[in-house]
C-alpha cells in the first residue's frame, strides 16, 4: 500500500510539470541553442512563427595579428548566407554562387555585400568609412585620408554589439567588386594580405583596395578585361599609358588614359602630339575622347567630332595620330598660385582671371600650381566646379595641392607631373620640384638633361616650367629651391639657353638671374607677398614666343 502511494505521488508531480510546460509553450517563446563547429544557431519557436538567426562564432580580435583576420576571413565566417543590397545580387551570385541571398536590411552579423549608401551608416565612426562629397560622390575615408573615384573597394571585419561582421563595400559597384575579387584571391591562396596595408583599431580591421580595368564598372572581371588590383596605404596606384579594352592593348603617347567606360577611352592630352596604337589588335571598334586639346592648331582626322577643347573619334584602326600644325610666332598665357588663403572656395579674383584668359588670345594656358589650399577632397571639389577653360591647360603641381588627399587627386585628374612636348619651335618641359623638399631627384635631373639635349637636337628653345623658382627674386626672399639645387638649375638653363616660368612667390616678376631670364607669376588669387610696387598685384601673363627664339612677356593686371 505504501509503495502504491509513493508511485501515485510521483505520477502527479510529473503530470503537473507537463501541464505547466504546455501552458508556457502556448504563451511564451522558448529558445534552444545548438552548437556546430563553426556557427551557433538560435531557434526562436512560438505558436505563430519560427525565425532562425545564424550567429558566427565570436572572434577574439586580440588573438590575431594585424592582417590575419582579413587573411583568414573565409575560415572565420560562414558564407552559406550573404546579406546583399538591392541591385548587388549579381555580385553575390558571382562571388558566392552557393549562398542564400538575403536583403541587406536583415543584416545583423555574418557577411554582407553593401552598396555605399547602405554601408555608410553601418561604418559611421569606424576607422574606415564611406563618406559623400557633392562633387565626387561616394568617397572612401581612412583615418585622415579620402580616396575619390568609383574604383575604391573596402573590406572590413569588426564587432558590433558583440556580433561579428564582414562587410564588402566600396565607392561604386566596381569598387565593391574590387573588394570581393581581392577577398577571393586571398581565400584561394593567390594573394597574401600585407599587414602594412591593413588597418587595425581595437575590434576592427579593414583594408582599402583599388582596381584598374573594370571597364564596364559592373564589379565582375569579364572576358576582355585585365584588372590591376592593389591595396592602398596612402598613395594610389595609377596605370597611365595602356589599358586592355575589349581585349585590345591600347597604348597612348602624348597624354594619359584618364578613364575607360565600356568601349570608350578618355585620353587627357599633355601635349599637342597624341598617338594611339593597339598591340593586340582584334578589329574591335573603339571610341576615343581626347581632352585638353586645341583643335585649331592640330591635324584632326576628318571623321572626328570636334569640341572647344576635345575631339571624339570612333575607329577600328590599329593606330592613329593627332599632331600639331606648323606654328610660328604664337602666344600662350601663364598664371599661378590661385589657391584661396584658407577654406575651400576659389578666390573671386581667380574666377575673374579665368574669364579674362578664356576671352584672351592664346594657344594654351600654363598653370604654375598651388591650385587648392591644403589638398583636401572638398577643396578639389570646389575647384572642379568652376574649372572651365576654352583652351588646354598644362599644369605643374604646387606644394599646397600635394598635402592630405591632394596628391592622389592631382594624379587622377592631371596625370604624371613630369612631361614635355614640342610646339612652334620650342620644347616645353614641365617638372615637379616641390615634393622632394623643393629639389629634383637624381632621376629627374637625368630626365631634364635628356630633354634639354633633345631640344638642342631639334633646334628648339627649351622652356622649363616648375612651381618653385631656382632663386627668390625678392631681396632676402626664401621661397625658392634649395640653394645648391637652384644653382644647378640655373647653370643648366644658361648652358641650353632655356627660358623659365615659375610661381610659388605671390608676385609678378620678370628679369634675369646669373644670365638666365625667367618669369615668376604668382598672383592668380592667393594672398600677395608684396606691395604693388614690388609686383604684389593680381595678374596673368601673355607670353609671346617668336620664330627666332625671342620671348616677350606682358603682365595683365586684374583688379580684385
Secondary structure, DSSP 8 states (H G I E B T S, - for coil): -HHHHHHHHHHHHHHHHHHHHHHHHHHS-EEEEEE-SSEEEEEEE-SS-EEEEEEE----GGGS-TTHHHHTHHHHS-TTEEEE-TT-HHHHHHH-TTSEEEEGGG-SSEEEE--HHHHHHHHTTSSEEEEEETTTEEEEEETTEEE-STTEEEEEEEEETTEEEEEEEESSHHHHHHHHHHHHHHHTTS----TTT-EE-SSEEEEEEEEE--TT-SSS--TT---EEEE-SSS-----SEEEETTEEEEEESEEEEEEETTEEEEEESSS-EEEEESS-----EEEEEES--GGGEE--TT-EE-SSEEEEEE--SEEEEEE----SEEEEEE-----SSSSS--HHHHHHHHHHHHS--SEEEE-S--SSS--HHHHHHHHHH---SSEEEE---TTTTSTTHHHHHHHHH--S-EEEEETTEEEEE---STTTSS--HHHHHHHHHHHHHHHHTT-EEEEEEEE-SS--STT---SS-HHHHHHHHHHHHHTT-EEEEESSSSEEEEEETTEEEEEE--SSS--SS-GGGT-S-EEEEEEE-TTS-EEEEEEE---
